[in-house]
């Protein structure tokens, strides 16, 4: 596995890890049953994509992505702070849309910086990007 391929897989792990933590943080604040189901389904797909990237890195004996305690705390604190006074369905959907949009941007940057990555990591990255784009479209109905 090349360093470019490993970098793309680690970015996939990072994006999916961040998304799953964001969902875990706001899930108990969601009162709309349909939105709750939507983000639960998203969490399952993020988990699948994360596991695929992890398996590829593990098979190649490459280093996995590990989030720092500080970045986890900042993410959770930011979401808690943002929902102190507003836990409306629209606001929670907006937070998830922003998270997905940021994930798309970060994945696009990783692909541009790792143009020599092989077809397998690029395909998985594009699958993640397409999934994030569908999430944004689905979440817009809750705004």
mmCIF file of the C-alpha atoms, coordinates in Angstrom:
data_MODEL
# 
_entry.id   MODEL 
# 
loop_
_atom_site.group_PDB 
_atom_site.id 
_atom_site.type_symbol 
_atom_site.label_atom_id 
_atom_site.label_alt_id 
_atom_site.label_comp_id 
_atom_site.label_asym_id 
_atom_site.label_entity_id 
_atom_site.label_seq_id 
_atom_site.pdbx_PDB_ins_code 
_atom_site.Cartn_x 
_atom_site.Cartn_y 
_atom_site.Cartn_z 
_atom_site.occupancy 
_atom_site.B_iso_or_equiv 
_atom_site.pdbx_formal_charge 
_atom_site.auth_seq_id 
_atom_site.auth_comp_id 
_atom_site.auth_asym_id 
_atom_site.auth_atom_id 
_atom_site.pdbx_PDB_model_num 
ATOM 1   C CA . UNK A 1 1   ? 0.000   0.000  0.000  1.00 0.00 ? 1   UNK A CA 1 
ATOM 2   C CA . UNK A 1 2   ? 1.375   3.391  -0.967 1.00 0.00 ? 2   UNK A CA 1 
ATOM 3   C CA . UNK A 1 3   ? 1.444   6.357  1.379  1.00 0.00 ? 3   UNK A CA 1 
ATOM 4   C CA . UNK A 1 4   ? -1.161  8.059  -0.819 1.00 0.00 ? 4   UNK A CA 1 
ATOM 5   C CA . UNK A 1 5   ? -3.550  5.139  -0.482 1.00 0.00 ? 5   UNK A CA 1 
ATOM 6   C CA . UNK A 1 6   ? -3.032  4.986  3.274  1.00 0.00 ? 6   UNK A CA 1 
ATOM 7   C CA . UNK A 1 7   ? -3.666  8.739  3.548  1.00 0.00 ? 7   UNK A CA 1 
ATOM 8   C CA . UNK A 1 8   ? -6.989  8.411  1.713  1.00 0.00 ? 8   UNK A CA 1 
ATOM 9   C CA . UNK A 1 9   ? -8.067  5.490  3.886  1.00 0.00 ? 9   UNK A CA 1 
ATOM 10  C CA . UNK A 1 10  ? -7.118  7.413  7.040  1.00 0.00 ? 10  UNK A CA 1 
ATOM 11  C CA . UNK A 1 11  ? -9.151  10.409 5.846  1.00 0.00 ? 11  UNK A CA 1 
ATOM 12  C CA . UNK A 1 12  ? -12.125 8.107  5.304  1.00 0.00 ? 12  UNK A CA 1 
ATOM 13  C CA . UNK A 1 13  ? -11.660 6.843  8.857  1.00 0.00 ? 13  UNK A CA 1 
ATOM 14  C CA . UNK A 1 14  ? -11.403 10.405 10.161 1.00 0.00 ? 14  UNK A CA 1 
ATOM 15  C CA . UNK A 1 15  ? -14.547 11.596 8.352  1.00 0.00 ? 15  UNK A CA 1 
ATOM 16  C CA . UNK A 1 16  ? -16.648 8.616  9.370  1.00 0.00 ? 16  UNK A CA 1 
ATOM 17  C CA . UNK A 1 17  ? -15.365 8.704  12.950 1.00 0.00 ? 17  UNK A CA 1 
ATOM 18  C CA . UNK A 1 18  ? -16.258 12.390 13.259 1.00 0.00 ? 18  UNK A CA 1 
ATOM 19  C CA . UNK A 1 19  ? -19.712 11.801 11.768 1.00 0.00 ? 19  UNK A CA 1 
ATOM 20  C CA . UNK A 1 20  ? -20.461 8.897  14.102 1.00 0.00 ? 20  UNK A CA 1 
ATOM 21  C CA . UNK A 1 21  ? -19.378 10.919 17.145 1.00 0.00 ? 21  UNK A CA 1 
ATOM 22  C CA . UNK A 1 22  ? -21.506 13.872 16.034 1.00 0.00 ? 22  UNK A CA 1 
ATOM 23  C CA . UNK A 1 23  ? -24.526 11.589 15.625 1.00 0.00 ? 23  UNK A CA 1 
ATOM 24  C CA . UNK A 1 24  ? -23.908 10.012 19.032 1.00 0.00 ? 24  UNK A CA 1 
ATOM 25  C CA . UNK A 1 25  ? -23.713 13.475 20.580 1.00 0.00 ? 25  UNK A CA 1 
ATOM 26  C CA . UNK A 1 26  ? -26.978 14.816 19.176 1.00 0.00 ? 26  UNK A CA 1 
ATOM 27  C CA . UNK A 1 27  ? -29.027 11.614 18.964 1.00 0.00 ? 27  UNK A CA 1 
ATOM 28  C CA . UNK A 1 28  ? -30.521 12.017 22.433 1.00 0.00 ? 28  UNK A CA 1 
ATOM 29  C CA . UNK A 1 29  ? -31.573 15.591 21.607 1.00 0.00 ? 29  UNK A CA 1 
ATOM 30  C CA . UNK A 1 30  ? -33.630 14.587 18.550 1.00 0.00 ? 30  UNK A CA 1 
ATOM 31  C CA . UNK A 1 31  ? -37.367 14.597 19.188 1.00 0.00 ? 31  UNK A CA 1 
ATOM 32  C CA . UNK A 1 32  ? -38.500 14.009 15.599 1.00 0.00 ? 32  UNK A CA 1 
ATOM 33  C CA . UNK A 1 33  ? -38.852 10.270 15.010 1.00 0.00 ? 33  UNK A CA 1 
ATOM 34  C CA . UNK A 1 34  ? -38.168 10.465 11.269 1.00 0.00 ? 34  UNK A CA 1 
ATOM 35  C CA . UNK A 1 35  ? -34.971 12.469 11.794 1.00 0.00 ? 35  UNK A CA 1 
ATOM 36  C CA . UNK A 1 36  ? -33.900 10.060 14.497 1.00 0.00 ? 36  UNK A CA 1 
ATOM 37  C CA . UNK A 1 37  ? -34.312 7.126  12.100 1.00 0.00 ? 37  UNK A CA 1 
ATOM 38  C CA . UNK A 1 38  ? -32.490 9.024  9.358  1.00 0.00 ? 38  UNK A CA 1 
ATOM 39  C CA . UNK A 1 39  ? -29.413 9.707  11.482 1.00 0.00 ? 39  UNK A CA 1 
ATOM 40  C CA . UNK A 1 40  ? -29.437 6.151  12.841 1.00 0.00 ? 40  UNK A CA 1 
ATOM 41  C CA . UNK A 1 41  ? -29.288 4.805  9.287  1.00 0.00 ? 41  UNK A CA 1 
ATOM 42  C CA . UNK A 1 42  ? -26.496 7.263  8.531  1.00 0.00 ? 42  UNK A CA 1 
ATOM 43  C CA . UNK A 1 43  ? -24.522 6.073  11.534 1.00 0.00 ? 43  UNK A CA 1 
ATOM 44  C CA . UNK A 1 44  ? -24.744 2.464  10.324 1.00 0.00 ? 44  UNK A CA 1 
ATOM 45  C CA . UNK A 1 45  ? -23.441 3.392  6.872  1.00 0.00 ? 45  UNK A CA 1 
ATOM 46  C CA . UNK A 1 46  ? -20.630 5.486  8.346  1.00 0.00 ? 46  UNK A CA 1 
ATOM 47  C CA . UNK A 1 47  ? -19.684 2.480  10.451 1.00 0.00 ? 47  UNK A CA 1 
ATOM 48  C CA . UNK A 1 48  ? -19.584 0.241  7.365  1.00 0.00 ? 48  UNK A CA 1 
ATOM 49  C CA . UNK A 1 49  ? -17.367 2.674  5.453  1.00 0.00 ? 49  UNK A CA 1 
ATOM 50  C CA . UNK A 1 50  ? -15.117 3.140  8.483  1.00 0.00 ? 50  UNK A CA 1 
ATOM 51  C CA . UNK A 1 51  ? -14.707 -0.630 8.840  1.00 0.00 ? 51  UNK A CA 1 
ATOM 52  C CA . UNK A 1 52  ? -13.857 -1.042 5.142  1.00 0.00 ? 52  UNK A CA 1 
ATOM 53  C CA . UNK A 1 53  ? -11.096 1.564  5.369  1.00 0.00 ? 53  UNK A CA 1 
ATOM 54  C CA . UNK A 1 54  ? -9.836  0.065  8.641  1.00 0.00 ? 54  UNK A CA 1 
ATOM 55  C CA . UNK A 1 55  ? -9.709  -3.420 7.117  1.00 0.00 ? 55  UNK A CA 1 
ATOM 56  C CA . UNK A 1 56  ? -7.643  -2.194 4.161  1.00 0.00 ? 56  UNK A CA 1 
ATOM 57  C CA . UNK A 1 57  ? -5.154  -0.457 6.461  1.00 0.00 ? 57  UNK A CA 1 
ATOM 58  C CA . UNK A 1 58  ? -4.989  -3.454 8.771  1.00 0.00 ? 58  UNK A CA 1 
ATOM 59  C CA . UNK A 1 59  ? -4.409  -5.864 5.864  1.00 0.00 ? 59  UNK A CA 1 
ATOM 60  C CA . UNK A 1 60  ? -1.520  -3.676 4.681  1.00 0.00 ? 60  UNK A CA 1 
ATOM 61  C CA . UNK A 1 61  ? -0.184  -3.326 8.235  1.00 0.00 ? 61  UNK A CA 1 
ATOM 62  C CA . UNK A 1 62  ? -0.489  0.445  7.856  1.00 0.00 ? 62  UNK A CA 1 
ATOM 63  C CA . UNK A 1 63  ? -1.200  2.895  10.645 1.00 0.00 ? 63  UNK A CA 1 
ATOM 64  C CA . UNK A 1 64  ? -4.877  3.594  11.402 1.00 0.00 ? 64  UNK A CA 1 
ATOM 65  C CA . UNK A 1 65  ? -6.346  7.006  12.096 1.00 0.00 ? 65  UNK A CA 1 
ATOM 66  C CA . UNK A 1 66  ? -6.682  7.775  15.787 1.00 0.00 ? 66  UNK A CA 1 
ATOM 67  C CA . UNK A 1 67  ? -8.563  10.818 16.941 1.00 0.00 ? 67  UNK A CA 1 
ATOM 68  C CA . UNK A 1 68  ? -7.169  12.837 19.781 1.00 0.00 ? 68  UNK A CA 1 
ATOM 69  C CA . UNK A 1 69  ? -9.017  13.312 23.035 1.00 0.00 ? 69  UNK A CA 1 
ATOM 70  C CA . UNK A 1 70  ? -8.862  17.058 22.437 1.00 0.00 ? 70  UNK A CA 1 
ATOM 71  C CA . UNK A 1 71  ? -10.494 16.890 18.998 1.00 0.00 ? 71  UNK A CA 1 
ATOM 72  C CA . UNK A 1 72  ? -13.211 14.596 20.377 1.00 0.00 ? 72  UNK A CA 1 
ATOM 73  C CA . UNK A 1 73  ? -13.848 16.959 23.277 1.00 0.00 ? 73  UNK A CA 1 
ATOM 74  C CA . UNK A 1 74  ? -13.962 19.986 20.969 1.00 0.00 ? 74  UNK A CA 1 
ATOM 75  C CA . UNK A 1 75  ? -16.461 18.287 18.667 1.00 0.00 ? 75  UNK A CA 1 
ATOM 76  C CA . UNK A 1 76  ? -18.752 17.187 21.486 1.00 0.00 ? 76  UNK A CA 1 
ATOM 77  C CA . UNK A 1 77  ? -18.464 20.485 23.370 1.00 0.00 ? 77  UNK A CA 1 
ATOM 78  C CA . UNK A 1 78  ? -19.195 22.467 20.223 1.00 0.00 ? 78  UNK A CA 1 
ATOM 79  C CA . UNK A 1 79  ? -22.309 20.422 19.515 1.00 0.00 ? 79  UNK A CA 1 
ATOM 80  C CA . UNK A 1 80  ? -23.518 20.612 23.111 1.00 0.00 ? 80  UNK A CA 1 
ATOM 81  C CA . UNK A 1 81  ? -22.918 24.374 23.164 1.00 0.00 ? 81  UNK A CA 1 
ATOM 82  C CA . UNK A 1 82  ? -24.748 24.804 19.864 1.00 0.00 ? 82  UNK A CA 1 
ATOM 83  C CA . UNK A 1 83  ? -27.769 22.921 21.189 1.00 0.00 ? 83  UNK A CA 1 
ATOM 84  C CA . UNK A 1 84  ? -28.038 24.438 24.668 1.00 0.00 ? 84  UNK A CA 1 
ATOM 85  C CA . UNK A 1 85  ? -30.823 26.824 23.701 1.00 0.00 ? 85  UNK A CA 1 
ATOM 86  C CA . UNK A 1 86  ? -32.022 25.273 20.470 1.00 0.00 ? 86  UNK A CA 1 
ATOM 87  C CA . UNK A 1 87  ? -32.772 21.588 19.995 1.00 0.00 ? 87  UNK A CA 1 
ATOM 88  C CA . UNK A 1 88  ? -35.331 22.114 17.257 1.00 0.00 ? 88  UNK A CA 1 
ATOM 89  C CA . UNK A 1 89  ? -35.449 19.573 14.474 1.00 0.00 ? 89  UNK A CA 1 
ATOM 90  C CA . UNK A 1 90  ? -34.381 22.202 11.942 1.00 0.00 ? 90  UNK A CA 1 
ATOM 91  C CA . UNK A 1 91  ? -31.374 23.263 13.978 1.00 0.00 ? 91  UNK A CA 1 
ATOM 92  C CA . UNK A 1 92  ? -30.202 19.674 14.539 1.00 0.00 ? 92  UNK A CA 1 
ATOM 93  C CA . UNK A 1 93  ? -30.603 18.920 10.824 1.00 0.00 ? 93  UNK A CA 1 
ATOM 94  C CA . UNK A 1 94  ? -28.606 22.058 10.027 1.00 0.00 ? 94  UNK A CA 1 
ATOM 95  C CA . UNK A 1 95  ? -25.771 20.920 12.309 1.00 0.00 ? 95  UNK A CA 1 
ATOM 96  C CA . UNK A 1 96  ? -25.701 17.540 10.584 1.00 0.00 ? 96  UNK A CA 1 
ATOM 97  C CA . UNK A 1 97  ? -25.744 19.201 7.143  1.00 0.00 ? 97  UNK A CA 1 
ATOM 98  C CA . UNK A 1 98  ? -22.769 21.366 8.123  1.00 0.00 ? 98  UNK A CA 1 
ATOM 99  C CA . UNK A 1 99  ? -20.917 18.300 9.395  1.00 0.00 ? 99  UNK A CA 1 
ATOM 100 C CA . UNK A 1 100 ? -21.591 16.398 6.159  1.00 0.00 ? 100 UNK A CA 1 
ATOM 101 C CA . UNK A 1 101 ? -20.582 19.370 4.022  1.00 0.00 ? 101 UNK A CA 1 
ATOM 102 C CA . UNK A 1 102 ? -17.321 19.685 5.931  1.00 0.00 ? 102 UNK A CA 1 
ATOM 103 C CA . UNK A 1 103 ? -16.743 15.949 5.453  1.00 0.00 ? 103 UNK A CA 1 
ATOM 104 C CA . UNK A 1 104 ? -17.205 16.308 1.699  1.00 0.00 ? 104 UNK A CA 1 
ATOM 105 C CA . UNK A 1 105 ? -14.695 19.166 1.568  1.00 0.00 ? 105 UNK A CA 1 
ATOM 106 C CA . UNK A 1 106 ? -12.111 17.297 3.637  1.00 0.00 ? 106 UNK A CA 1 
ATOM 107 C CA . UNK A 1 107 ? -12.463 14.163 1.511  1.00 0.00 ? 107 UNK A CA 1 
ATOM 108 C CA . UNK A 1 108 ? -12.163 16.163 -1.723 1.00 0.00 ? 108 UNK A CA 1 
ATOM 109 C CA . UNK A 1 109 ? -8.974  17.792 -0.385 1.00 0.00 ? 109 UNK A CA 1 
ATOM 110 C CA . UNK A 1 110 ? -7.532  14.394 0.546  1.00 0.00 ? 110 UNK A CA 1 
ATOM 111 C CA . UNK A 1 111 ? -8.207  13.099 -2.964 1.00 0.00 ? 111 UNK A CA 1 
ATOM 112 C CA . UNK A 1 112 ? -6.565  16.145 -4.544 1.00 0.00 ? 112 UNK A CA 1 
ATOM 113 C CA . UNK A 1 113 ? -3.490  15.838 -2.316 1.00 0.00 ? 113 UNK A CA 1 
ATOM 114 C CA . UNK A 1 114 ? -3.210  12.102 -2.980 1.00 0.00 ? 114 UNK A CA 1 
ATOM 115 C CA . UNK A 1 115 ? -3.770  11.906 -6.715 1.00 0.00 ? 115 UNK A CA 1 
ATOM 116 C CA . UNK A 1 116 ? -1.566  8.804  -6.946 1.00 0.00 ? 116 UNK A CA 1 
ATOM 117 C CA . UNK A 1 117 ? -3.835  6.749  -4.707 1.00 0.00 ? 117 UNK A CA 1 
ATOM 118 C CA . UNK A 1 118 ? -5.013  3.599  -6.429 1.00 0.00 ? 118 UNK A CA 1 
ATOM 119 C CA . UNK A 1 119 ? -8.527  2.874  -7.643 1.00 0.00 ? 119 UNK A CA 1 
ATOM 120 C CA . UNK A 1 120 ? -9.707  1.063  -4.474 1.00 0.00 ? 120 UNK A CA 1 
ATOM 121 C CA . UNK A 1 121 ? -9.221  3.918  -1.978 1.00 0.00 ? 121 UNK A CA 1 
ATOM 122 C CA . UNK A 1 122 ? -10.470 6.469  -4.500 1.00 0.00 ? 122 UNK A CA 1 
ATOM 123 C CA . UNK A 1 123 ? -13.630 4.420  -5.106 1.00 0.00 ? 123 UNK A CA 1 
ATOM 124 C CA . UNK A 1 124 ? -14.299 4.129  -1.367 1.00 0.00 ? 124 UNK A CA 1 
ATOM 125 C CA . UNK A 1 125 ? -13.683 7.865  -0.930 1.00 0.00 ? 125 UNK A CA 1 
ATOM 126 C CA . UNK A 1 126 ? -16.082 8.668  -3.750 1.00 0.00 ? 126 UNK A CA 1 
ATOM 127 C CA . UNK A 1 127 ? -18.657 6.340  -2.191 1.00 0.00 ? 127 UNK A CA 1 
ATOM 128 C CA . UNK A 1 128 ? -18.334 8.318  1.051  1.00 0.00 ? 128 UNK A CA 1 
ATOM 129 C CA . UNK A 1 129 ? -18.653 11.633 -0.779 1.00 0.00 ? 129 UNK A CA 1 
ATOM 130 C CA . UNK A 1 130 ? -21.776 10.457 -2.619 1.00 0.00 ? 130 UNK A CA 1 
ATOM 131 C CA . UNK A 1 131 ? -23.254 9.199  0.660  1.00 0.00 ? 131 UNK A CA 1 
ATOM 132 C CA . UNK A 1 132 ? -22.555 12.553 2.341  1.00 0.00 ? 132 UNK A CA 1 
ATOM 133 C CA . UNK A 1 133 ? -24.180 14.402 -0.565 1.00 0.00 ? 133 UNK A CA 1 
ATOM 134 C CA . UNK A 1 134 ? -27.305 12.220 -0.283 1.00 0.00 ? 134 UNK A CA 1 
ATOM 135 C CA . UNK A 1 135 ? -27.361 12.875 3.462  1.00 0.00 ? 135 UNK A CA 1 
ATOM 136 C CA . UNK A 1 136 ? -27.356 16.622 2.880  1.00 0.00 ? 136 UNK A CA 1 
ATOM 137 C CA . UNK A 1 137 ? -30.273 16.315 0.451  1.00 0.00 ? 137 UNK A CA 1 
ATOM 138 C CA . UNK A 1 138 ? -32.265 14.098 2.836  1.00 0.00 ? 138 UNK A CA 1 
ATOM 139 C CA . UNK A 1 139 ? -31.622 16.362 5.801  1.00 0.00 ? 139 UNK A CA 1 
ATOM 140 C CA . UNK A 1 140 ? -32.777 19.506 3.959  1.00 0.00 ? 140 UNK A CA 1 
ATOM 141 C CA . UNK A 1 141 ? -36.397 18.392 4.395  1.00 0.00 ? 141 UNK A CA 1 
ATOM 142 C CA . UNK A 1 142 ? -36.040 18.911 8.149  1.00 0.00 ? 142 UNK A CA 1 
ATOM 143 C CA . UNK A 1 143 ? -34.914 22.544 7.921  1.00 0.00 ? 143 UNK A CA 1 
# 
